[in-house]
Amino acid sequence: MTETIDRHVTMPPASSAPKRRGRRPRNETSWPARLLTNVFLWGYAVVALGPLLLMVSNSLRTQQQIANEPLGLPVHPSFKSFQTAWLTASFETYFVNSIIVTVGSVLLSTAVSVLAAYAFARTPSRLFRGLEGLFLSGLMLPVHLAILPLFYLLDSLYLTSNIISLIFVYGALGIPFSTFVLAVFFRQLPIELEEAARIDGAGAFRTFLQILLPLIRPALATVIVFRFVPVWNDFFYPLILLRDRDSYTLPVGLTRFFGEYSTDWPQLFAGLTIATIPLVLLFVLATKQIINGLTAGMSK
């Protein structure tokens, strides 16, 4: 049968074939999908920003206005609660203590982590592999269970009721996470950069400071922000390790606004607003670096 098939059958010209309609590119989504995405994102923004707006609104109102209408808007805004919280309730002292503890602990953990991460990324030794595993084991250990021996240790060193103890504790707790993130970024940098710098006469320390550190700036910003926020908001360790009221940080100092039988809500919301301002400014100033650090390595 196959021998009788005409071998000279000609195909129709390409121009006579029916034309297909243009297909939508794969990366272009349909309008229902875009609509659902926008609705979800705007809904999430309302849920996230709603409590912040309510906090700021109630800080500008009086105690009676909040009691009568908790979700109302400030008709006659008053900043008296901010002045009372800052001066009368020693909020200035708590704010300065939080700044010292947070900045000191973040700088300590970042300085130690960046040096350790560079050593782990550039030294193919079994000893350093074991040390890296020891560093990373801090991510898996429940550190809050060690609060009792930690308290006894700091008490024997006469560091309780001293914000220096919080700097050491938070700095040590931030080293495992920071080392893990920075080591990944160092491993992505080509070794040829260091070899070229060595040929040009640059030493190891100069190469590290002037060539490698600027290249991992997004990772440094990500590590700093991810360590700044939990330290600034932490309530557990200051409550246990600090006994002197003048050494309190903001989360512990806010408890002074809670009375035994009543709560001064305008001052409490004013204190929460003051405590939130540094975090908002940090995210606004470091948004670009954070996004670059989180998305690094996702595309070539």
Secondary structure as UniProt FT lines:
FT   HELIX           2..4
FT   TURN            7..8
FT   HELIX           14..16
FT   TURN            26..27
FT   HELIX           31..59
FT   HELIX           63..68
FT   TURN            70..71
FT   HELIX           80..83
FT   HELIX           84..88
FT   HELIX           91..122
FT   HELIX           126..136
FT   HELIX           137..139
FT   HELIX           143..146
FT   HELIX           147..156
FT   TURN            157..158
FT   TURN            160..161
FT   HELIX           163..188
FT   HELIX           192..199
FT   TURN            200..201
FT   HELIX           204..207
FT   HELIX           208..212
FT   HELIX           213..215
FT   HELIX           217..233
FT   HELIX           236..241
FT   HELIX           245..247
FT   HELIX           250..253
FT   HELIX           254..257
FT   HELIX           265..295
FT   TURN            296..297
//
